[in-house]
């Protein structure tokens, strides 16, 4: 490539990345639900198309766990309409067994035609507030099949040749508990795709189809070379790891997810063949979801300046046997897959990578305990609250850095809504939302502290609770300690409290009832007995740990005036190391 080619490639690829960012801003500013306009639980991307084969060429920072899932959804849509795709068409899809993850994550896409040929496709994948089915919000811990997860949407034209299909649109609205939210959110997604198509058309007309395609190919090739060099720097060999899902909410406990990871020069193979068979409960992971979590884990282990496009995944193969928990057969329920077993899929990949690239792994903490609430407000309108505040906490440590913030990297791009707006939009009061001392995994670098949250409901509400990460919290790396376990208590009234062990279904909470979360802190990286005493004391002064925690986790002896006894500390650490 000449210098001019390099500049042109970066200019065109950068233009598409900017358009993807503008799509993201459009959705945020025009959507109706707080899941979109505050929590930012969506992803925008752009694909190029050659002979009905799509390829990811640009993606804006969004919900990281949708990294690959949006790719599979676009491929499915193109396959469905390869002989019936026209300018002005907009396609909607949400089928877990045809390029999807769980039903609440819906995809909107539209093709840009140049000279009667589809050239580029902007797409949005987003989590909807409700998707019909038996349970408000779309998480049904009693689901026995996919139809009890919600309303499946195969690839459909919601706009055809520029005209909105009212029959399709009205059918989707009629099967949703929050049609006002849904209509606004779908319009925001459609609008973002149409805006992107307009911007992309200008890019193509300015540079020409051939130049744009060549530049995008060069951008993908660059990412592929960077990924090959990254994988090539890891130790060759075959590495095994396993982790466990607490349960499937229907009586199956300690469900194994196993990974055999093989590094061969610049190639990486990830094999889940020894994982559990699919289970009765809704913690099965469709193939697109499994691959998405694999790539989300790997994306967190590479240089952040590697562009996210198809080149990221071309040197990596994933084996997920049909009928397993990581690739179930229809009609197994999958409603919780983007939390569990998604977290375990990413975790087991990182545990295997720990053995060949230890300085690259860490920051994993996604075992979310879910508690969805719903009810009727004083104005007679139904509400569904995802209780985002209860899920925050516990990013794990990585080489060179303590865990920080509230959301783990697998939730990168998702933003915590404001307490004030939440209290305006729902009949709630959030009385507590703060870090917990001594509630994280210790290590040379420690995990972020866990978070305690208490949400009171002012009107009668109904809640489904789905515990996770209690028996098997987030795993530590390279000698670091595991993260803290999760816990949820339903405060039904002043004399009646219920600690959730696995699940609570449709619990009625009177006015004044509260959800009390203890979200486990992140895991550690490296031996906590090697953590510098000065860092331990910083954590003590910041309230992240206590005097008791400093001794228990780090072997640091501190007196009542918070002064380190260096002699006793050295002795205590030496004694513990000798006993290892």
MIZAKOL-576648 format. One line per field, with one value per residue (C-alpha): z, x, y; residue number from 1; residue in three letters. Coordinates in nm, 4 decimals. Layout:
// MIZAKOL-576648
w = Z;...
u = X;...
v = Y;...
nr = NUM;...
rest = ALA;...
This chain:
// MIZAKOL-576648
w = 0.0000;-0.0798;0.1746;-0.0169;0.0041;0.3793;0.4277;0.2075;0.3866;0.7246;0.5970;0.4593;0.7484;0.9901;0.8100;0.8634;1.2293;1.2669;1.0976;1.3399;1.6264;1.4803;1.4625;1.8306;1.9200;1.7125;1.8964;2.2351;2.1625;1.9932;2.1681;2.4212;2.6809;2.9465;2.8408;2.5245;2.6093;2.9460;2.9846;2.6225;2.5987;2.2223;1.9542;1.6118;1.3260;0.9508;0.7126;0.3541;0.1181;-0.1671;-0.3390;-0.0454;0.2013;0.4742;0.6632;0.9689;0.8746;1.1531;1.4982;1.7562;2.1231;2.2673;2.4628;2.4165;2.4463;2.1164;1.9314;1.7191;1.7634;1.5359;1.2654;1.2758;1.2663;0.9516;0.7807;0.8663;0.7283;0.4026;0.3655;0.4153;0.1599;-0.0830;-0.3776;-0.2414;-0.1127;-0.2412;-0.1728;0.1219;0.2885;0.6639;0.8259;1.1870;1.3430;1.6809;1.6511;1.8914;1.6608;1.3487;1.4224;1.7520;2.1198;2.3463;2.2206;2.3863;2.1666;1.8385;1.5204;1.2702;0.9443;0.6036;0.2821;0.0880;-0.2852;-0.5457;-0.9100;-0.8014;-0.5826;-0.2014;-0.1019;0.2689;0.5562;0.8727;1.1628;1.5254;1.7831;2.1028;2.4177;2.4264;2.7453;2.6796;2.4177;2.5001;2.6302;2.9795;3.1849;3.1705;3.0579;2.8803;3.1558;3.2536;3.5016;3.4592;3.0817;2.9464;2.5786;2.3566;2.3185;2.6922;2.6533;2.4428;2.0902;1.8277;1.5309;1.2252;0.9674;0.8513;0.6486;0.8845;0.6113;0.2465;-0.0334;0.1982;0.3271;0.6830;0.6951;0.9315;0.9480;1.0765;1.2964;1.4530;1.5103;1.7051;1.9042;1.9895;2.1496;2.3782;2.7243;2.6584;2.3099;2.3709;2.4522;2.1737;1.9041;1.9983;2.0242;1.6915;1.5242;1.6752;1.5422;1.1975;1.1924;1.2838;1.0010;0.7476;0.8577;0.8247;0.4760;0.3713;0.5133;0.3566;0.0184;0.0250;0.1087;-0.1804;-0.4269;-0.3192;-0.3520;-0.5738;-0.5013;-0.6029;-0.3829;-0.0855;-0.1168;-0.1553;0.1433;0.3617;0.2536;0.3501;0.6892;0.7549;0.6442;0.8824;1.1773;1.0719;1.0651;1.4057;1.5500;1.3950;1.5556;1.8898;1.8879;1.7618;2.0746;2.2964;2.3942;2.1523;2.2938;2.4083;2.7326;2.9295;3.1674;3.3291;3.5299;3.6591;3.6333;3.9722;3.8411;3.5638;3.7927;3.7406;3.9684;3.7727;3.9770;3.9192;3.5403;3.3803;3.0948;2.9647;2.7083;2.5225;2.3727;2.1166;2.0056;1.6866;1.5685;1.4566;1.4776;1.7783;1.8248;2.1081;2.1651;2.4047;2.3303;2.6928;2.8255;2.9671;2.7496;2.7111;3.0234;3.1050;3.2299;3.0305;3.0616;2.7275;2.4885;2.1141;1.8919;1.8037;2.1723;2.2519;1.9783;2.0776;2.4341;2.3068;2.1031;2.3782;2.6088;2.3480;2.2538;2.6171;2.5907;2.2872;2.2219;2.2343;1.9142;1.6995;1.4939;1.5550;1.2261;1.0562;1.0726;1.4477;1.4082;1.0920;1.2681;1.5400;1.5185;1.7705;1.8159;1.9987;1.9613;1.8773;2.1752;2.4316;2.6693;2.4333;2.1210;2.2132;1.9779;1.9204;2.1248;2.4400;2.6349;2.6151;2.7795;3.0280;2.7889;2.7702;3.1438;3.2214;3.0666;2.8697;3.1729;3.2143;2.8437;2.8595;3.1927;3.0795;2.7701;2.9931;3.2319;2.9374;2.8046;3.1514;3.0798;2.7581;2.7867;3.1621;3.1269;2.8870;3.0962;3.3649;3.4123;3.3839;3.6053;3.4488;3.6627;3.6999;3.9564;3.7854;3.9524;3.7125;3.8610;3.7060;3.8051;3.7318;3.8111;3.9566;3.6042;3.5066;3.2820;3.3124;3.3941;3.3734;3.5556;3.4831;3.8123;3.6507;3.9795;4.1328;3.8638;3.8946;4.0628;4.0487;3.7474;3.7942;3.8021;3.5158;3.4819;3.5658;3.6967;3.9773;3.8822;3.8647;3.8071;3.8332;3.5111;3.4065;3.0601;2.9195;2.9721;2.8196;2.6553;2.8906;3.1083;3.4560;3.4472;3.6836;4.0153;3.9722;3.6304;3.7522;4.0423;3.8001;3.5555;3.8038;4.1397;4.3232;4.5785;4.5683;4.9272;4.8908;4.6150;4.7435;4.7527;5.0163;5.2129;5.1915;4.9186;4.6259;4.5197;4.6604;4.4444;4.3514;4.1649;4.3345;4.1888;4.2143;4.5310;4.5279;4.5520;4.7973;4.6555;4.8128;4.5931;4.7521;4.5501;4.6329;4.4751;4.4604;4.2393;4.1176;4.0961;3.9434;4.0913;3.9272;4.1361;3.9784;4.0892;4.4477;4.4691;4.1830;4.1908;3.9363;3.9172;3.9966;3.7717;3.8239;4.1978;4.2514;4.4691;4.3399;4.3492;4.6226;4.5856;4.4950;4.7282;4.7023;4.9818;4.9245;5.2039;5.1751;5.4875;5.8163;5.9593;5.6458;5.4551;5.2036;5.0942;4.7423;4.7021;4.3349;4.2081;4.3197;4.0708;4.0599;4.4208;4.5205;4.6946;4.8793;4.8818;5.0866;4.9881;4.8749;4.6761;4.8560;4.6404;4.7363;4.4009;4.4370;4.3776;4.1003;4.1120;4.1706;3.9560;4.1078;4.4601;4.7176;4.9483;4.6871;4.6730;4.7828;5.1398;5.0214;4.7895;5.0701;5.2869;5.0073;4.9895;5.3673;5.3686;5.0814;5.2702;5.0104;5.2783;5.6598;5.9070;5.9381;5.5609;5.5264;5.7548;5.6238;5.2526;5.2332;5.5537;5.6390;6.0128;6.0965;6.4442;6.5662;6.4408;6.0918;6.1108;5.9569;6.1818;5.9264;6.1342;6.1996;5.8388;5.6978;5.9406;5.8601;5.4843;5.5107;5.7207;5.4737;5.1710;5.3419;5.4045;5.0383
u = 0.0000;0.1165;0.0950;-0.2015;-0.3771;-0.3207;-0.4574;-0.7599;-0.8329;-0.8201;-1.0313;-1.3091;-1.3044;-1.3032;-1.6011;-1.7990;-1.6995;-1.8190;-2.1493;-2.1926;-2.1330;-2.3923;-2.6377;-2.5744;-2.6302;-2.9505;-3.0956;-3.0007;-3.1579;-3.4762;-3.5726;-3.8528;-3.7545;-3.4878;-3.3306;-3.2268;-3.2012;-3.0336;-2.8957;-2.7728;-2.8409;-2.7905;-2.5221;-2.4934;-2.2872;-2.2297;-2.1786;-2.0674;-2.2313;-2.0886;-2.3041;-2.5461;-2.2635;-2.2316;-1.9206;-1.8838;-1.6826;-1.7592;-1.9142;-1.9751;-1.8993;-2.2129;-2.3232;-2.0143;-2.1966;-2.3722;-2.0390;-2.0936;-2.4670;-2.5411;-2.3293;-2.5326;-2.8607;-2.7649;-2.6560;-2.9914;-3.1860;-2.9915;-3.0496;-3.4240;-3.4577;-3.1720;-3.4136;-3.6550;-3.4531;-3.5223;-3.4228;-3.6199;-3.6702;-3.6213;-3.6014;-3.6711;-3.5644;-3.5445;-3.5226;-3.2794;-3.2532;-3.1866;-2.9039;-3.0425;-2.9525;-3.2547;-3.5833;-3.5596;-3.2580;-3.4142;-3.2351;-3.3311;-3.1385;-3.1757;-2.9730;-2.8128;-2.8484;-2.6106;-2.6910;-2.9577;-2.7120;-2.7010;-2.3605;-2.3753;-2.6107;-2.6447;-2.7961;-2.9037;-2.9377;-3.1175;-3.2755;-3.6513;-3.8448;-4.1002;-4.1449;-4.4819;-4.5045;-4.6183;-4.3809;-4.3393;-3.9906;-3.9126;-3.7271;-3.9302;-3.7491;-4.0281;-3.9935;-3.9893;-3.9646;-3.8759;-4.2380;-4.2555;-3.9611;-4.1625;-4.2852;-4.0384;-3.9897;-3.8331;-3.6818;-3.9735;-4.0018;-4.1332;-4.0807;-4.1144;-3.9819;-4.0019;-4.3563;-4.4133;-4.5906;-4.8752;-4.9888;-4.6486;-4.6027;-4.9473;-4.9020;-4.5817;-4.7458;-5.0478;-4.8256;-4.6359;-4.7154;-4.5288;-4.6416;-4.5645;-4.2041;-4.1772;-4.3120;-4.0718;-3.7750;-3.8410;-3.8824;-3.5492;-3.3767;-3.5346;-3.4459;-3.0839;-3.0542;-3.2100;-2.9825;-2.6814;-2.7905;-2.8009;-2.4536;-2.3131;-2.4554;-2.2591;-1.9391;-1.9926;-2.0751;-1.7685;-1.5146;-1.6864;-1.7981;-1.4690;-1.2578;-1.4892;-1.4880;-1.1092;-1.0569;-1.2906;-1.1116;-0.7813;-0.9259;-1.0477;-0.7125;-0.5330;-0.7415;-0.6805;-0.3029;-0.3128;-0.5152;-0.2785;0.0164;-0.1671;-0.2508;0.0991;0.2429;0.0601;0.2108;0.1323;-0.0454;-0.3768;-0.5282;-0.8293;-1.0589;-1.3965;-1.6399;-1.9927;-2.3389;-2.5130;-2.8397;-3.0972;-3.3869;-3.5597;-3.3569;-3.0365;-2.7383;-2.3659;-2.3824;-2.0359;-1.9121;-1.5826;-1.3429;-1.0445;-0.8477;-0.5761;-0.3232;-0.1378;0.0789;-0.1709;-0.4789;-0.7065;-0.9580;-1.2108;-1.3928;-1.6877;-1.7450;-1.7154;-1.9709;-2.3063;-2.5935;-2.8757;-3.0869;-3.4551;-3.4259;-3.3804;-3.0006;-2.9217;-2.7131;-2.7934;-2.4887;-2.4788;-2.4852;-2.2072;-1.9808;-2.0591;-1.9429;-1.6303;-1.5369;-1.6333;-1.3895;-1.1142;-1.1771;-1.1043;-0.7615;-0.6232;-0.4871;-0.7706;-0.6574;-0.7327;-1.0407;-1.3498;-1.4507;-1.4695;-1.0925;-1.1205;-1.2900;-1.1389;-0.8478;-1.0690;-1.2867;-1.5506;-1.6783;-2.0121;-2.1870;-2.5559;-2.7679;-2.5283;-2.5842;-2.3781;-2.5757;-2.9192;-3.1739;-3.5129;-3.7305;-3.5128;-3.5693;-3.2856;-3.4255;-3.1425;-2.8582;-2.7098;-2.6456;-2.6221;-2.4469;-2.2993;-2.0914;-1.9589;-1.8772;-1.6617;-1.5148;-1.4065;-1.2384;-1.0451;-0.9525;-0.8046;-0.6274;-0.4786;-0.2573;-0.1081;-0.1458;-0.1735;-0.1018;-0.3937;-0.6777;-0.9013;-1.1801;-1.4551;-1.7603;-2.0998;-2.2871;-2.5894;-2.8599;-3.1774;-3.4876;-3.7537;-4.0447;-4.3742;-4.7063;-4.9739;-4.8942;-5.1384;-5.2207;-5.3308;-5.0325;-4.8318;-4.4633;-4.1748;-3.8523;-3.5279;-3.3777;-3.0438;-2.9033;-2.9148;-2.6898;-2.3992;-2.0730;-1.7673;-1.5446;-1.2538;-0.8863;-0.6412;-0.2664;-0.1604;-0.4923;-0.7413;-1.1043;-1.2856;-1.6292;-1.9660;-2.0169;-1.7786;-1.6186;-1.8694;-2.1249;-1.9076;-2.1232;-2.4162;-2.4615;-2.6114;-2.9336;-2.9624;-3.1365;-3.3426;-3.4803;-3.5493;-3.7559;-3.9486;-4.0218;-4.1120;-4.2934;-3.9638;-3.7270;-3.3611;-3.2455;-2.8992;-2.6458;-2.2883;-1.9720;-1.9357;-1.6105;-1.4255;-1.6617;-1.4291;-1.1624;-0.8196;-0.5098;-0.1877;-0.4482;-0.7879;-1.1356;-1.3732;-1.5857;-1.9330;-2.2350;-2.5259;-2.8531;-3.1947;-3.4951;-3.8331;-4.1558;-4.4273;-4.7131;-4.7973;-4.5475;-4.4715;-4.1168;-3.9343;-3.5908;-3.3223;-3.0109;-2.6704;-2.3098;-2.3885;-2.2358;-1.9933;-1.8876;-1.6551;-1.3227;-0.9896;-0.6836;-0.3179;-0.3530;-0.6096;-0.9091;-1.2617;-1.5085;-1.7687;-2.0988;-2.4265;-2.7244;-3.0828;-3.3357;-3.7032;-3.8188;-4.1889;-4.2686;-4.0980;-4.1398;-4.1187;-3.7934;-3.7016;-3.3462;-3.3588;-3.1719;-3.2375;-3.5531;-3.8729;-4.1586;-4.4190;-4.3737;-4.6323;-4.4687;-4.6983;-4.6322;-4.3174;-4.1745;-3.8133;-3.5518;-3.2192;-2.9197;-2.5659;-2.3866;-2.0603;-1.7320;-1.4917;-1.2194;-0.8501;-0.5413;-0.2194;-0.1147;-0.2706;0.0292;0.2401;0.0177;0.2195;0.1367;0.0939;-0.1877;-0.3539;-0.3439;-0.4937;-0.7847;-0.8219;-0.8347;-1.0848;-1.3105;-1.2797;-1.1409;-1.1366;-0.8555;-0.9856;-0.9915;-0.6363;-0.5191;-0.7455;-0.6902;-0.3434;-0.1636;-0.1186;-0.1276;-0.2719;-0.3265;-0.6246;-0.4643;-0.4347;-0.0574;0.1101;0.3130;0.5821;0.7511;0.4302;0.3191;0.6424;0.6210;0.2559;0.3104;0.6188;0.4269;0.1381;0.3639;0.5486;0.2201;0.1086
v = 0.0000;0.3519;0.6306;0.7700;0.4316;0.4196;0.7696;0.6999;0.3737;0.5410;0.8316;0.6103;0.3630;0.6552;0.8077;0.4886;0.4751;0.8342;0.7473;0.4549;0.6977;0.9354;0.6460;0.5808;0.9457;0.9507;0.6517;0.7976;1.1353;1.0195;0.6941;0.6899;0.4296;0.4883;0.1580;0.3433;0.7112;0.6641;0.3111;0.2938;-0.0798;-0.1038;-0.1258;0.0362;-0.1042;-0.0856;-0.3776;-0.4016;-0.6515;-0.8556;-1.1183;-1.1245;-1.1858;-0.9254;-0.8214;-0.6005;-0.2910;-0.0408;-0.0432;0.2271;0.1601;0.0063;-0.2962;-0.5144;-0.8448;-0.7692;-0.7573;-1.0671;-1.1170;-0.8224;-0.9922;-1.3123;-1.1205;-0.9285;-1.2507;-1.4076;-1.1116;-1.1160;-1.4879;-1.4410;-1.1595;-1.2239;-1.2249;-0.9661;-0.6719;-0.3212;0.0404;0.1755;-0.1644;-0.1861;-0.5296;-0.6230;-0.9534;-1.1249;-1.5007;-1.6709;-1.9706;-1.7663;-1.5261;-1.3961;-1.4062;-1.3692;-1.2322;-0.8864;-0.8007;-0.6905;-0.5830;-0.3142;-0.2792;-0.1173;-0.1689;0.1144;0.0497;0.1917;0.1126;-0.1383;-0.3299;-0.3355;-0.2010;-0.1121;-0.1926;0.0156;-0.1801;-0.1310;-0.4069;-0.3078;-0.4468;-0.3773;-0.3057;-0.5797;-0.8522;-1.0012;-1.3547;-1.4554;-1.2352;-0.8544;-0.7602;-1.0862;-1.2775;-1.5824;-1.8119;-2.0692;-2.0886;-2.4433;-2.3547;-2.0600;-1.9473;-1.8819;-1.6418;-1.3968;-1.3216;-1.4476;-1.2137;-1.3808;-1.1434;-0.9237;-0.6058;-0.3419;-0.0801;-0.1830;0.0384;0.3378;0.2740;0.1569;-0.1787;-0.0921;-0.4542;-0.5728;-0.2691;-0.3017;-0.6751;-0.6101;-0.3293;-0.5438;-0.8063;-0.5709;-0.4365;-0.1098;-0.0035;0.3644;0.2827;0.0294;0.2585;0.5359;0.3017;0.1321;0.4699;0.5793;0.2670;0.3070;0.6761;0.6047;0.3513;0.5889;0.8725;0.6441;0.5379;0.9037;0.9688;0.6517;0.7400;1.0655;0.8784;0.6362;0.9125;1.1099;0.8287;0.5724;0.2175;0.0578;0.2843;0.2427;-0.1355;-0.1496;0.0787;-0.1270;-0.4445;-0.2848;-0.1837;-0.5384;-0.6794;-0.4429;-0.5629;-0.9241;-0.8656;-0.6986;-0.9881;-1.2417;-1.0631;-1.0513;-1.4226;-1.4988;-1.3373;-1.5889;-1.9224;-2.2026;-2.5050;-2.6464;-2.5200;-2.6385;-2.4504;-2.4928;-2.2898;-2.3458;-2.1929;-2.1857;-2.3344;-2.3176;-2.2058;-2.5411;-2.7691;-2.8332;-2.7104;-2.6521;-2.6763;-2.6978;-2.4813;-2.6186;-2.4824;-2.6274;-2.3409;-2.4049;-2.1454;-2.2368;-1.9499;-1.6828;-1.9064;-1.9561;-2.2389;-2.2500;-2.5776;-2.6147;-2.9853;-3.0960;-2.8464;-2.9549;-3.0645;-2.8127;-2.7757;-2.7352;-2.3776;-2.0587;-2.0392;-2.2030;-1.9935;-1.9796;-2.0034;-1.6318;-1.5417;-1.7909;-1.6591;-1.3009;-1.3624;-1.5388;-1.2350;-0.9929;-1.1731;-1.1721;-0.8089;-0.7181;-0.8872;-0.7014;-0.3550;-0.1064;0.0653;-0.2421;-0.1452;-0.3574;-0.5157;-0.8551;-0.8918;-0.9403;-1.2766;-1.4240;-1.6010;-1.7495;-2.0599;-2.1674;-2.5226;-2.5459;-2.8838;-2.8782;-2.9804;-2.8354;-2.5461;-2.3290;-2.4279;-2.5655;-2.7129;-2.5542;-2.5048;-2.4838;-2.1578;-1.9047;-1.5905;-1.5314;-1.6146;-1.2649;-1.2829;-1.6537;-1.8484;-1.5589;-1.4622;-1.8141;-1.8441;-1.5318;-1.6381;-1.9849;-1.8381;-1.5982;-1.8791;-2.0695;-1.7592;-1.7080;-2.0077;-1.8700;-1.4904;-1.4136;-1.0433;-1.0041;-1.1453;-1.0007;-0.7469;-1.0111;-0.9668;-1.0187;-1.2703;-1.0488;-1.1233;-1.0009;-0.8603;-0.7289;-0.5359;-0.4308;-0.2817;-0.0236;0.3401;0.5913;0.7125;0.3621;0.2902;-0.0286;0.0035;-0.2431;-0.1584;-0.3420;-0.2179;-0.1329;-0.0034;-0.3491;-0.4960;-0.2554;-0.3366;-0.5448;-0.4982;-0.7364;-0.6462;-0.6987;-0.6870;-0.3350;-0.2059;-0.2466;-0.2965;0.0343;0.1822;0.0130;-0.1815;-0.4608;-0.4482;-0.6976;-0.4211;-0.1497;0.1139;0.0594;0.3664;0.3784;0.5845;0.8775;0.8197;1.1356;1.0354;0.6836;0.8151;1.0378;0.7558;0.4816;0.4780;0.4228;0.5689;0.4648;0.4924;0.3416;0.2892;0.2678;0.0623;-0.2113;-0.2465;-0.5816;-0.7025;-0.7698;-1.0168;-0.9373;-0.9509;-0.7772;-0.5752;-0.5960;-0.6029;-0.3082;-0.3097;-0.4552;-0.2279;-0.2269;-0.0935;-0.0570;0.0293;0.0987;0.0823;0.3339;0.1377;-0.2309;-0.4091;-0.7599;-0.8915;-1.1852;-1.2472;-1.4618;-1.5159;-1.5802;-1.5693;-1.6694;-2.0185;-1.9552;-1.5883;-1.4316;-1.6153;-1.4541;-1.4748;-1.5597;-1.6127;-1.3374;-1.4139;-1.4696;-1.1829;-1.1558;-1.3462;-1.1772;-1.1534;-1.0219;-0.9786;-0.8953;-0.6642;-0.7357;-0.5358;-0.4459;-0.7950;-1.0070;-1.0453;-1.3134;-1.3878;-1.5280;-1.8554;-1.9253;-1.7585;-1.5901;-1.5782;-1.3012;-1.1891;-0.9269;-0.6318;-0.3869;-0.0119;0.0377;-0.3006;-0.2910;-0.4773;-0.4973;-0.5942;-0.6848;-0.6975;-0.8868;-0.7076;-0.7986;-1.0606;-0.9982;-1.0505;-1.1811;-1.2744;-1.0377;-1.0920;-0.9129;-0.6040;-0.2996;-0.1992;0.1599;0.0474;-0.1460;0.1655;0.3785;0.1349;0.1495;0.5294;0.5263;0.2861;0.0089;-0.2216;-0.2248;-0.2888;-0.6441;-0.6831;-0.5552;-0.8344;-1.1088;-1.0480;-0.8914;-0.9837;-0.6165;-0.5417;-0.1995;-0.0545;0.1468;0.4694;0.3201;0.2939;-0.0108;-0.2370;-0.3188;-0.5877;-0.7816;-0.7325;-0.8756;-1.1657;-1.2371;-1.2273;-1.4482;-1.7013;-1.7198;-1.7565;-2.0400;-2.2200;-2.2029
nr = 1;2;3;4;5;6;7;8;9;10;11;12;13;14;15;16;17;18;19;20;21;22;23;24;25;26;27;28;29;30;31;32;33;34;35;36;37;38;39;40;41;42;43;44;45;46;47;48;49;50;51;52;53;54;55;56;57;58;59;60;61;62;63;64;65;66;67;68;69;70;71;72;73;74;75;76;77;78;79;80;81;82;83;84;85;86;87;88;89;90;91;92;93;94;95;96;97;98;99;100;101;102;103;104;105;106;107;108;109;110;111;112;113;114;115;116;117;118;119;120;121;122;123;124;125;126;127;128;129;130;131;132;133;134;135;136;137;138;139;140;141;142;143;144;145;146;147;148;149;150;151;152;153;154;155;156;157;158;159;160;161;162;163;164;165;166;167;168;169;170;171;172;173;174;175;176;177;178;179;180;181;182;183;184;185;186;187;188;189;190;191;192;193;194;195;196;197;198;199;200;201;202;203;204;205;206;207;208;209;210;211;212;213;214;215;216;217;218;219;220;221;222;223;224;225;226;227;228;229;230;231;232;233;234;235;236;237;238;239;240;241;242;243;244;245;246;247;248;249;250;251;252;253;254;255;256;257;258;259;260;261;262;263;264;265;266;267;268;269;270;271;272;273;274;275;276;277;278;279;280;281;282;283;284;285;286;287;288;289;290;291;292;293;294;295;296;297;298;299;300;301;302;303;304;305;306;307;308;309;310;311;312;313;314;315;316;317;318;319;320;321;322;323;324;325;326;327;328;329;330;331;332;333;334;335;336;337;338;339;340;341;342;343;344;345;346;347;348;349;350;351;352;353;354;355;356;357;358;359;360;361;362;363;364;365;366;367;368;369;370;371;372;373;374;375;376;377;378;379;380;381;382;383;384;385;386;387;388;389;390;391;392;393;394;395;396;397;398;399;400;401;402;403;404;405;406;407;408;409;410;411;412;413;414;415;416;417;418;419;420;421;422;423;424;425;426;427;428;429;430;431;432;433;434;435;436;437;438;439;440;441;442;443;444;445;446;447;448;449;450;451;452;453;454;455;456;457;458;459;460;461;462;463;464;465;466;467;468;469;470;471;472;473;474;475;476;477;478;479;480;481;482;483;484;485;486;487;488;489;490;491;492;493;494;495;496;497;498;499;500;501;502;503;504;505;506;507;508;509;510;511;512;513;514;515;516;517;518;519;520;521;522;523;524;525;526;527;528;529;530;531;532;533;534;535;536;537;538;539;540;541;542;543;544;545;546;547;548;549;550;551;552;553;554;555;556;557;558;559;560;561;562;563;564;565;566;567;568;569;570;571;572;573;574;575;576;577;578;579;580
rest = UNK;UNK;UNK;UNK;UNK;UNK;UNK;UNK;UNK;UNK;UNK;UNK;UNK;UNK;UNK;UNK;UNK;UNK;UNK;UNK;UNK;UNK;UNK;UNK;UNK;UNK;UNK;UNK;UNK;UNK;UNK;UNK;UNK;UNK;UNK;UNK;UNK;UNK;UNK;UNK;UNK;UNK;UNK;UNK;UNK;UNK;UNK;UNK;UNK;UNK;UNK;UNK;UNK;UNK;UNK;UNK;UNK;UNK;UNK;UNK;UNK;UNK;UNK;UNK;UNK;UNK;UNK;UNK;UNK;UNK;UNK;UNK;UNK;UNK;UNK;UNK;UNK;UNK;UNK;UNK;UNK;UNK;UNK;UNK;UNK;UNK;UNK;UNK;UNK;UNK;UNK;UNK;UNK;UNK;UNK;UNK;UNK;UNK;UNK;UNK;UNK;UNK;UNK;UNK;UNK;UNK;UNK;UNK;UNK;UNK;UNK;UNK;UNK;UNK;UNK;UNK;UNK;UNK;UNK;UNK;UNK;UNK;UNK;UNK;UNK;UNK;UNK;UNK;UNK;UNK;UNK;UNK;UNK;UNK;UNK;UNK;UNK;UNK;UNK;UNK;UNK;UNK;UNK;UNK;UNK;UNK;UNK;UNK;UNK;UNK;UNK;UNK;UNK;UNK;UNK;UNK;UNK;UNK;UNK;UNK;UNK;UNK;UNK;UNK;UNK;UNK;UNK;UNK;UNK;UNK;UNK;UNK;UNK;UNK;UNK;UNK;UNK;UNK;UNK;UNK;UNK;UNK;UNK;UNK;UNK;UNK;UNK;UNK;UNK;UNK;UNK;UNK;UNK;UNK;UNK;UNK;UNK;UNK;UNK;UNK;UNK;UNK;UNK;UNK;UNK;UNK;UNK;UNK;UNK;UNK;UNK;UNK;UNK;UNK;UNK;UNK;UNK;UNK;UNK;UNK;UNK;UNK;UNK;UNK;UNK;UNK;UNK;UNK;UNK;UNK;UNK;UNK;UNK;UNK;UNK;UNK;UNK;UNK;UNK;UNK;UNK;UNK;UNK;UNK;UNK;UNK;UNK;UNK;UNK;UNK;UNK;UNK;UNK;UNK;UNK;UNK;UNK;UNK;UNK;UNK;UNK;UNK;UNK;UNK;UNK;UNK;UNK;UNK;UNK;UNK;UNK;UNK;UNK;UNK;UNK;UNK;UNK;UNK;UNK;UNK;UNK;UNK;UNK;UNK;UNK;UNK;UNK;UNK;UNK;UNK;UNK;UNK;UNK;UNK;UNK;UNK;UNK;UNK;UNK;UNK;UNK;UNK;UNK;UNK;UNK;UNK;UNK;UNK;UNK;UNK;UNK;UNK;UNK;UNK;UNK;UNK;UNK;UNK;UNK;UNK;UNK;UNK;UNK;UNK;UNK;UNK;UNK;UNK;UNK;UNK;UNK;UNK;UNK;UNK;UNK;UNK;UNK;UNK;UNK;UNK;UNK;UNK;UNK;UNK;UNK;UNK;UNK;UNK;UNK;UNK;UNK;UNK;UNK;UNK;UNK;UNK;UNK;UNK;UNK;UNK;UNK;UNK;UNK;UNK;UNK;UNK;UNK;UNK;UNK;UNK;UNK;UNK;UNK;UNK;UNK;UNK;UNK;UNK;UNK;UNK;UNK;UNK;UNK;UNK;UNK;UNK;UNK;UNK;UNK;UNK;UNK;UNK;UNK;UNK;UNK;UNK;UNK;UNK;UNK;UNK;UNK;UNK;UNK;UNK;UNK;UNK;UNK;UNK;UNK;UNK;UNK;UNK;UNK;UNK;UNK;UNK;UNK;UNK;UNK;UNK;UNK;UNK;UNK;UNK;UNK;UNK;UNK;UNK;UNK;UNK;UNK;UNK;UNK;UNK;UNK;UNK;UNK;UNK;UNK;UNK;UNK;UNK;UNK;UNK;UNK;UNK;UNK;UNK;UNK;UNK;UNK;UNK;UNK;UNK;UNK;UNK;UNK;UNK;UNK;UNK;UNK;UNK;UNK;UNK;UNK;UNK;UNK;UNK;UNK;UNK;UNK;UNK;UNK;UNK;UNK;UNK;UNK;UNK;UNK;UNK;UNK;UNK;UNK;UNK;UNK;UNK;UNK;UNK;UNK;UNK;UNK;UNK;UNK;UNK;UNK;UNK;UNK;UNK;UNK;UNK;UNK;UNK;UNK;UNK;UNK;UNK;UNK;UNK;UNK;UNK;UNK;UNK;UNK;UNK;UNK;UNK;UNK;UNK;UNK;UNK;UNK;UNK;UNK;UNK;UNK;UNK;UNK;UNK;UNK;UNK;UNK;UNK;UNK;UNK;UNK;UNK;UNK;UNK;UNK;UNK;UNK;UNK;UNK;UNK;UNK;UNK;UNK;UNK;UNK;UNK;UNK;UNK;UNK;UNK;UNK;UNK;UNK;UNK;UNK;UNK;UNK;UNK;UNK;UNK;UNK;UNK;UNK;UNK;UNK;UNK;UNK;UNK;UNK;UNK;UNK;UNK;UNK;UNK;UNK;UNK
